Amino acid sequence: MSEQEPLLRVEDLRVEFPTEDGTVHAVDGVTYQVRPGGTLGIVGESGSGKTVAALTILGLTRTQGAQVSGRILFEGKDLIARSEGELRAVRGNDIAMIFQDPLSSLHPFYKVGFQLVEAVRAHQNVSKATARARAVEMLGLVGIPDPDRRADDYPHQFSGGMRQRAMIAMALVNEPKLLIADEPTTALDVTVQAQILALLERLKRELQMAILIITHDLGVVAEMADDVAVMYAGRVVETAPAQQLFTQPQHPYTWGLLRSIPTLNGPREEQLVPIPGTPPSLIRRPTGCHFYPRCAYAKPEHARVDPQLEPVAGSPEHHVACLLSAAERERTWDEITAKNAALKARSALAAPAESP
């Protein structure tokens, strides 16, 4: 694989689950890529298909009866075409994953160190003593104090932040080329969140690995991601370099995500603007544009036309699936930002002067 090629490329991935009520279209034609040494952030509401797509990369939806099509190219080789044995060799070695809930991901009956030792010996032909030394080294690397002693503790003896660090240690113990982090800061307080994100950034540099981070938190994306993919109703509706996504978003759903998060430097009277409605059923999806029922800018014909992901003019790395014209999108976003700027200016004028 040349340096220019992506480490991971997901192409037209579809994951469906047959149920008594109908087929759940959990992932519907998703395409994105992760560059070597880069970080891709995947954002979207709960139920948008972010986690299912990631689990499918590792082959973990096979046991759930999923019907999978498309291609998942890792270092140029299609993971979907690989056998379970071949995937097992990749999983935890070349590609590792940090799951949402570290308490349920760590086995409660086994000591943390033992679980790390097993992770090492599953992929490396080393002695228990060598694997134990590696486990202790990794616990220390992720910032767990007195790692030699704490390796003999059970998961329930760790705090939430320490369990998350232990999960990171387990994911990285074999120095994977790609780390998938699924909501790595969920249920952690703000201080611990910042520590975990800083830890991932440091380990990314030290181990020279790529990261695929799944989150609903745009603040995490702004902090970590080089590129961003926005998912809605099982589809990617926008992809862009992170800076472009925050300064020149092209999709109304992305606008809604950006307007629904608070900012510390925003004007006091500025109100958060929630996205109206609820995400659609993945069994009975809307016709045409799936975001049509919730979009304030939709036109009647958008209920009949299915938008495709297309490049934004002048920005070859920026893609959007939207039926509004480029001029309409640009004008609307300019109006939104102008309104926010006016509110900010009025707030600054009304603020009391600081005492000397």
N, C-alpha and C positions, 0 to 999 in steps of 0.2 A: 504494500500500500504506500503510495507516494504521500508526501507531506500535504499536498493540496487536497487529497481526497478526505471526506469525512470519516471519522472513526466509526460512527454509527449513522446509518441512513435508514429511516423508516419510510416505506413507499406504499401508498394506497392501502394501508392496513385496515382491515375490517374484522371486527370481533363480534360475533352474535351468540346469544344464549337462548336456545329454545325453551319456552315455558308454557304452562297450561293456558296462560292468557294471550300468548303470542310470542313472537320473536323480539328479544331485547337487542336493539342495535347499539351496543355499548360503545363501539368505536366504528366510525363510518367514513372510511376513505382517508385516513390520517397520513400526512406526509410531513416529516421534519428531519433534521440532521443535527448531529453533535460533532463539533470539530475536535481534533486532537488537542488536548490541553485546554479546551474551552469549556464554558458553562452555558447550558441551555436551560432557561426557566420556562416551565409550562404552567400557565395560570388558567383559572376558570372556576366557576361555581362547583359545589359538590354535585356529583352525578354527571359531570361533563365528559367523563371517560379518561381522565388523566391517569389514574392509578391502573385501570384495566389495561391501557396501552403499555404501561411500564411492566406490569406483571407478565404480559404476553411476550415482551422482549426476552424475559427469562424462561419462557415456556410454562409459567405457573398457572395459566388458564386452561391448559390442556386437561388437567384432572377435573375441571369443573364442567366439562362437556361443551366447551366453547367451539364454535365453528370459526376458524381463522383463515384469512386469505390475505394476499399482498406479499410484500417482502420486507424482511428485517435484516439489513446487511451490516454485519459487524466485521471490520477489517476486510470487507469485500465478500464475505461468505454469508449465505442466507441462513439465519438461525431457524426459520420456520421449517426448512427442509432437513434440519438435523434430527437425529434420533434422540430419545430421552437420555441415553447414555452419553452421547456427545454433548448435549446441553448441560448435563450434570458436571461435566469437566469444565465447562465455561462458567457456570453459575458459582459465584463465590470465589472464583479465581481470576478470570479476565474481566467479568462484570459482577459487581456486588451491589447489594441494595440495603438501604436503611429503611425499615418499615415505620409506619405511623406510630404504633404503640409499642414502645420498647419493653413494657412489662409483659405483654402477651407474646412478644417475639423471643424473649429469653425464657428458657425452660425453667419453671420455678423449682424443680426438684434437683437441679444440678448447679454446682458452684460456677460462678462466672468464669473463672480461670479454666475449668474443665471444658466449658463450652468453646472457649477460644482455642484450646489445645486441639479439640476435635475438628474445628474449622481448619486448622493448619494441617493436621495429618490426613484430612480428606483429600488434600491436593498435593501434599509434599511427602516424600518418603524420608521422614526424619524421626528421630527417637522422641519419646515422651519428654525427656529432659530438655531437648533442643526446642520442642514445640512449647514447653512451659516457659522457657526463657524468652521466646518470641512473644508469647501472650503477655507476660509481665512487661516486656519492652513496649508493647502497643498500649497497654493500660497507662503506662507512664507518659507515652507520647500524646495521648488524648487528655492528659491533665488530671488523672485520678491519683490523689496522694497516696503514698505508701503502697505502691501497686503490688509488691510481692505479698503483702499481707491481705490486701483487699481482693486479690485473685481467689482467695479461699472463702469469700463471702458468697451468700446466695443473692439472687436479684432483689428480693424483698428488703435486703439490708442496705441497698443503694437508694439514694434519693432519685427523684425523677430526672434531674439533670445528669446525675452520674450514670443512671441506666442508659440514657441517650448516648453518653460518651462511651459506655461499654459496647453499645450496638455499633457505634462508629468504629471502635477498635476491632470488633469482629468483622465488619465489612472490609476493613483495610488491612487485615492481618496478612493477606496474601498479595498485597500491593496490586490491586486491580487496575486495569487501564481505564475503566469507566465505573463511576460510582453513581447509582441512582438513589437519590434522597427524597423519600416521599413524606412531605410535611415534617421535616426534621425538627421543627421548633414548636409543634403543636403541644398545647397544654403546659408549656414552660413559661415561667415568668420572664419579664422583659430583659432583665439582667442576664439570665441564663441563655435566653435566645441569642443575645448579642455575642456571648461567649462561644456558643455552638457555631454560629455563622463565621466568626473569626477563626475558630478551630478548623472548619472545613476549608476556608480560604488558605490557611497556612499549610495544611496537609496537601491540598491540591498543588501548591507550589513545590513542596518538598518531594512529593511522590510523582510529580509531573503527570497527573491523571486528569481525565475529563469528568465533568459532573453534569448529570441531568437532574435538576431539582424541580420537584412538583410542589406547588403551593397555591393557596388562594390569596396569599399576602403579597401585594405589589411592592411593599417595602422590602421584603426579602429579595424580590427580583431586582429591584433597583440597587440593592447592596451587592449582589453576587453575580448576576447573569450578564453574559456578553451578548446573547441572543435570546429572544422571547418568542414562544408560540402561545397564542391565546386559543383555548378550546371552548366550544359551546355545543351542547347536545351531540357529543360524540365526534365533532368535527373541529379541525383547525380553521378558524375564521381569519386569523392574521398572524403573520410571522415577520419579525424585523430585528435588526440590531437594537439592543436595549435602549440606547439613547434616542434613536428614531421613534421607538414606540412611545416613549414618554413625551417627546416634544412634537411629534407629528403623527399621532394615531389616526388610522384610516377607517376603522370599523365602529359603528354605533355601539356595539357591545363593549368594545375597549373603552370608548368614551364613558360609558356607564360605569365600568370598573374604576376608572380613574376619578370620576366625580363622586364616587360613593365612599372614598377613603378620606379621613381627616388629615389635615396638615398642621404642623405646629406654627408655621408662619402665615397661615391664612387669616383673612379678616374675621373678626368675631361674629359678624352677622351672616357670614357665608354659611349656607345650609348644605348639608350633605344631600345628594340627589340619588335616592335609591332607584335601582332598575325596577320598573313596575312589573307586576305579574310574577310568575314562577317558571322555572325551567320546564320544558315540555316533557311529556312521557316519551321514553325511548322505544316504546312499543307502538304507540299511535302518534307519530310525529307529524307536525304541521306540513302541509304541502308547500312547495316553493321554498322560499327562504325560511329556515327554521326559527330565525329570530324575529320574523315578521310580526307575530302577535304582541311582542313586547317593544317593538321599535317605534320611537316617536317620529321617525323620519320616513317610515315605509309608505309605499304607494300601493294601490289595489293590485296592480299587476305583479307585485313582488310575491303575492301568494301563489302565483302560478309558475314562477321561474326559479330554478335552483341555481344559486350563484356558485361559481367555481373560483378556486384560489388562483389569482392572477397577479403578475408583477405590477407594482406601482410605477407610473411613469417617472423616469429620472432616478429611481431607486431600485436597482436590480435585485438587491437583497431583501427588499420589502415586498411582501405579498399580502393581498387581502381578498376575501370572498364577500363582496358587497355589490348590490345592484344599483346603488347610487353612483352617479357619475363622479369622476375625479374632481370636477369643479364644484359639485354640490358638497362633497366631503370636505374639501378645503375651505369652502365658505362657511360651512356649519361649524367646523372646529375653530376657525378664526373668530366666529361669533361667541362661542363658548369661552375661549381664552380672553377675549376682549371684555366680556362681562365679568369674569373673575378678576381681571386687572383693575377694572373700575371699582369693584367692591374693595379690593385691597388698597387702592388709593384713597377712597373715602374713609376707610378704617384708619389709615395712617394719619389723615388730617384730623380725625376726631379723637385720636389717642392723646391723653394728657402729656404735656412735655415733661421730660425727666428732670428731676431736681439736680442742681449742680453738686 
